[in-house]
Each structure stands twice: as C-alpha cells, then as structure tokens.
Amino acid sequence: MSNPCIICVAITGSLPTKENNPAVPITISEQIESTQEAFEAGASIAHCHVRDEAGKPTSDPDRFARLKEGLEKHCPGMIVQLSTGGRSGAGKERGGMLSLSPDMASLSVGSNNFPTRVYENSPDLVDWLASEMITHDVKPEIEAFDLGHIVQATRMAADGRLKGPLYVQFVMGVKNSMPADEPIFDFYIETLKRLAPDAQWCAAGIGPAQLKINEWSIAKGGHTRTGLEDNVRLDRDTLAPSNAALVRRAVDLCEKHERPVATWQQARDILNLQ
C-alpha cells in the first residue's frame, strides 16, 4: 500500500488521571509538551480535551484557546481537533469553543450507552453543533459508536447539515457499546464506502482494544487514533511512558503493513484542510 496513514493522538481525554498513569498530561503546558513529542513521533492530528484547575473535564473556551495557541506555536502545521464530547459540559456549552475556528472538532451524531451512563446527543443538539461547525469553517470528525451513527452522518451530509467529504471515526471497545469485533469493523467500512464513497475513515480502540484496532485500520487502508485518552498502557503490565510512545507503536504498525505515515501536509491534503 502506498496511501499515507494519518495518525491522530488523543492526548488527554476526560477520564484518565495521573493516578491511572503519571504520564497523562493535565495542565495546558503538559498537554503542549506531550503533543509536541507525539507530533515529532509521527502524529498529524491532535484530539484535545481540556481540564480545569482541579483536573476535571471542562468545555471552557479560554482554556481551549490557550491550548490551541500553544499547539499552533510548538507543532506548526499539525491539525488541531477540539472535542465537543459530553463529559466536558452540557448542551450548547459543549460547542462553546467552535468560535475559535479550530481545524477540526469531534461530532457525535447519535446517543449510545457508556460504561455507567447514557452518552446523550439529542437531534437538536447535534444539528446545532453541526451548524456551528459550518459557520466557523470547522471540519467535523464523526465519532461513530454504533452503525446507526454512520448512517446518520451520511444522511446529514446528503441534506447539507454536514459538509462533505465526511471523515468518520469508528470507536470500538467502549463497555456497553460496540466491541472490537473484526467482522463488524469490516461491515462498518463496507457500509461507509457504499453510502459515502468519497468519505475517509479512521478508527479508535478503547483500552486493550487500542492495539488491534490500530492494526486493523492500518492494514485495511484507513487512518488510526492512539493516545493516553483511550488507553494508558502498552500492555497489561506496562504503563505507556508517553503519548509519543503510543504514536511510535502505530508508526511501527505502518511500517509492518507498508503504509507511509502521513506528514501534516499530506494529512491536510487528504482531509481537504487549508
């Protein structure tokens, strides 16, 4: 294969703490330093959450602005993707950072179960977030936790609520949601190609599913996500020493499957970003 593989690094998330792994970056300065290392290791997208002074998830636009400014300074060219995820806020505050016009933002187009709660994404909120992304020229990354989310994203692109071509991420391995099952993974790819032939796709595995989802996505011609948000370990007995270490593991898989790692310039070209 000669098509470059985009590696996204999910640097912090809403849940991991330093008690889980001391390498998890919590403060803005830690996040910038960790992302720079991951960028130099081969990541071309940074998926970003922010935390408050107590280390709790927040949607504070000012914190997102500081992080975005730092990443643009220290990781020039890297694609900055801000999270609109539901653990960081409620309702429209989840999209309060979209006016910063980041390159990308995550968008969940439907609801599903999480380990201890419902991840609620009402149609009205989804439509509002999507319209804000169009207004501020932000490319959405569709986070598909279920087959219905893939179908809904293609409907939204067809009727103009989302700008195409789509970029869809299959999220697998969340407890009470879709497991990391290869026949289902293959059906996701087939369905997206059938409904949105011009779409690009990537995949993220949660916890111990991270490594095999990385390998499946790289081997099957898609893009992939790694990072301490999704998984804090290299294996059952070893904590990941950094986000960069998880990126290097994905780079090694690209080499194994003869996929060049996308530079930030190639990633921007693939995703139609300036």
Buried (B, 14 or more C-beta within 10 A) or exposed (E): EEEBBBBBBBBBBBBBEEEEBEBBBBBBEBBBBBBBBBBEBBBBBBBBBBBEEEEEBBBBBEBBBBBBBBBBEEBEEBBBBBBBBBBBBEEBBBBBBBEBBBBBBBBBBBBBBBEEEEBEBEEEBBBBBBBBBBEBEBBBBBBBBBBEBBBBBBEBBEEEBBBBBBBBBBBBBBEEBBEBEEEEBEEBBEBBEEBBEEBBBBBBBBEEBBBBBBBBBBBBEBBBBBBBBBBBBBEEEEBBEBBBBBBBBBBEBBEEBEBEBBBBEBBBEBBEBE
